[in-house]
Amino acid sequence: MHKNELNIRNLYKIKINRIRLIDMPRNPNAERDNPCLPEQELSFKCLNKYNYDKEKCELYFANYNNCKEFWSKVRAERRAKGIVPYLPDVEERRDIKAKYMKTKPPKD
């Protein structure tokens, strides 16, 4: 086997793995378990669109990280108050997020 053949095979495998990552069927509990699923999916789509150039997707990553931080705080507050489940149900999340957006301090 020539060196070029090996490289082409490796590139093909990488491409197939990327396609599978994007096109895989979603876990049926994904939305329930991951409040940042839309942000995560947008990050993956951006990476796929820009051939995994992370610099072009920084805004998507920042949005995803902000989402994870927000829901982590919500989870910690609920745990401290003894509210179960620690992560609110999918139906409650929109209201919690809207309430936060009304009360959040303005950025300087």
LUMNUBA-243462 format. One record per residue (C-alpha): residue in three letters; y, z, x. Coordinates in nm, 3 decimals. Each point is the difference from the previous one (the first is absolute). Layout:
<nodes>
+-----+---------+---------+---------+
|  aa |      c2 |      c3 |      c1 |
+-----+---------+---------+---------+
| Ala |       Y |       Z |       X |
...
+-----+---------+---------+---------+
</nodes>
This chain:
<nodes>
+-----+---------+---------+---------+
|  aa |      c2 |      c3 |      c1 |
+-----+---------+---------+---------+
| Met |   0.000 |   0.000 |   0.000 |
| His |   0.341 |  -0.095 |   0.135 |
| Lys |   0.287 |   0.244 |   0.025 |
| Asn |   0.204 |  -0.202 |  -0.252 |
| Glu |  -0.280 |   0.014 |  -0.256 |
| Leu |  -0.009 |   0.377 |   0.026 |
| Asn |   0.375 |   0.027 |  -0.053 |
| Ile |  -0.011 |  -0.228 |  -0.303 |
| Arg |  -0.282 |   0.206 |  -0.152 |
| Asn |   0.195 |   0.323 |   0.057 |
| Leu |   0.311 |  -0.149 |  -0.161 |
| Tyr |  -0.207 |  -0.114 |  -0.296 |
| Lys |  -0.143 |   0.350 |  -0.044 |
| Ile |   0.347 |   0.153 |   0.014 |
| Lys |   0.128 |  -0.243 |  -0.264 |
| Ile |  -0.296 |   0.075 |  -0.228 |
| Asn |   0.053 |   0.377 |   0.039 |
| Arg |   0.369 |  -0.035 |  -0.092 |
| Ile |  -0.085 |  -0.202 |  -0.307 |
| Arg |  -0.259 |   0.255 |  -0.109 |
| Leu |   0.253 |   0.282 |   0.046 |
| Ile |   0.243 |  -0.166 |  -0.238 |
| Asp |  -0.250 |  -0.145 |  -0.248 |
| Met |  -0.239 |   0.293 |  -0.026 |
| Pro |  -0.045 |   0.134 |  -0.351 |
| Arg |   0.198 |   0.315 |  -0.053 |
| Asn |  -0.168 |   0.338 |  -0.021 |
| Pro |  -0.002 |   0.090 |  -0.372 |
| Asn |   0.158 |   0.338 |   0.082 |
| Ala |   0.255 |  -0.138 |   0.246 |
| Glu |   0.299 |   0.032 |  -0.231 |
| Arg |  -0.097 |   0.354 |  -0.095 |
| Asp |  -0.064 |   0.109 |   0.359 |
| Asn |   0.286 |  -0.181 |   0.172 |
| Pro |   0.345 |   0.029 |  -0.160 |
| Cys |   0.132 |  -0.243 |   0.263 |
| Leu |  -0.248 |  -0.276 |  -0.073 |
| Pro |   0.265 |  -0.262 |  -0.094 |
| Glu |   0.193 |   0.072 |   0.322 |
| Gln |  -0.321 |  -0.016 |   0.201 |
| Glu |  -0.098 |  -0.333 |  -0.153 |
| Leu |   0.347 |  -0.145 |   0.064 |
| Ser |  -0.030 |   0.105 |   0.365 |
| Phe |  -0.336 |  -0.175 |   0.031 |
| Lys |   0.133 |  -0.313 |  -0.169 |
| Cys |   0.297 |  -0.007 |   0.237 |
| Leu |  -0.226 |   0.033 |   0.302 |
| Asn |  -0.219 |  -0.280 |  -0.127 |
| Lys |   0.300 |  -0.222 |  -0.075 |
| Tyr |   0.155 |   0.047 |   0.345 |
| Asn |  -0.325 |  -0.021 |   0.196 |
| Tyr |  -0.002 |   0.372 |   0.075 |
| Asp |   0.345 |   0.002 |   0.164 |
| Lys |   0.083 |   0.365 |  -0.068 |
| Glu |   0.369 |  -0.040 |   0.078 |
| Lys |   0.046 |  -0.224 |  -0.304 |
| Cys |  -0.154 |   0.262 |  -0.228 |
| Glu |   0.185 |   0.310 |   0.118 |
| Leu |   0.184 |   0.037 |  -0.331 |
| Tyr |  -0.333 |   0.004 |  -0.186 |
| Phe |  -0.139 |   0.260 |   0.241 |
| Ala |   0.308 |   0.221 |  -0.042 |
| Asn |  -0.031 |  -0.024 |  -0.378 |
| Tyr |  -0.370 |   0.091 |   0.017 |
| Asn |   0.070 |   0.293 |   0.233 |
| Asn |   0.279 |   0.127 |  -0.229 |
| Cys |  -0.240 |  -0.021 |  -0.294 |
| Lys |  -0.272 |   0.193 |   0.184 |
| Glu |   0.252 |   0.267 |   0.105 |
| Phe |   0.133 |   0.036 |  -0.355 |
| Trp |  -0.342 |   0.041 |  -0.160 |
| Ser |  -0.112 |   0.233 |   0.278 |
| Lys |   0.293 |   0.229 |  -0.086 |
| Val |  -0.081 |  -0.022 |  -0.370 |
| Arg |  -0.364 |   0.088 |   0.074 |
| Ala |   0.104 |   0.297 |   0.218 |
| Glu |   0.240 |   0.133 |  -0.266 |
| Arg |  -0.260 |  -0.024 |  -0.272 |
| Arg |  -0.259 |   0.170 |   0.221 |
| Ala |   0.245 |   0.283 |   0.076 |
| Lys |   0.071 |   0.045 |  -0.372 |
| Gly |  -0.371 |  -0.011 |  -0.088 |
| Ile |   0.035 |  -0.320 |  -0.204 |
| Val |  -0.327 |  -0.192 |  -0.022 |
| Pro |  -0.059 |  -0.280 |   0.075 |
| Tyr |   0.215 |   0.012 |   0.311 |
| Leu |   0.071 |  -0.370 |  -0.027 |
| Pro |   0.139 |  -0.079 |  -0.346 |
| Asp |  -0.182 |  -0.239 |  -0.232 |
| Val |   0.105 |  -0.365 |   0.015 |
| Glu |   0.183 |   0.036 |  -0.333 |
| Glu |   0.213 |   0.292 |   0.128 |
| Arg |   0.105 |  -0.163 |   0.325 |
| Arg |   0.265 |  -0.232 |  -0.144 |
| Asp |   0.178 |   0.295 |  -0.165 |
| Ile |  -0.017 |   0.212 |   0.316 |
| Lys |   0.140 |  -0.283 |   0.210 |
| Ala |   0.280 |  -0.072 |  -0.253 |
| Lys |   0.096 |   0.367 |  -0.011 |
| Tyr |   0.016 |   0.011 |   0.380 |
| Met |   0.215 |  -0.315 |   0.016 |
| Lys |   0.255 |   0.162 |  -0.235 |
| Thr |   0.024 |   0.320 |   0.204 |
| Lys |  -0.039 |  -0.121 |   0.357 |
| Pro |   0.302 |   0.058 |   0.225 |
| Pro |   0.201 |  -0.308 |   0.098 |
| Lys |  -0.041 |  -0.138 |   0.351 |
| Asp |   0.292 |   0.035 |   0.237 |
+-----+---------+---------+---------+
</nodes>
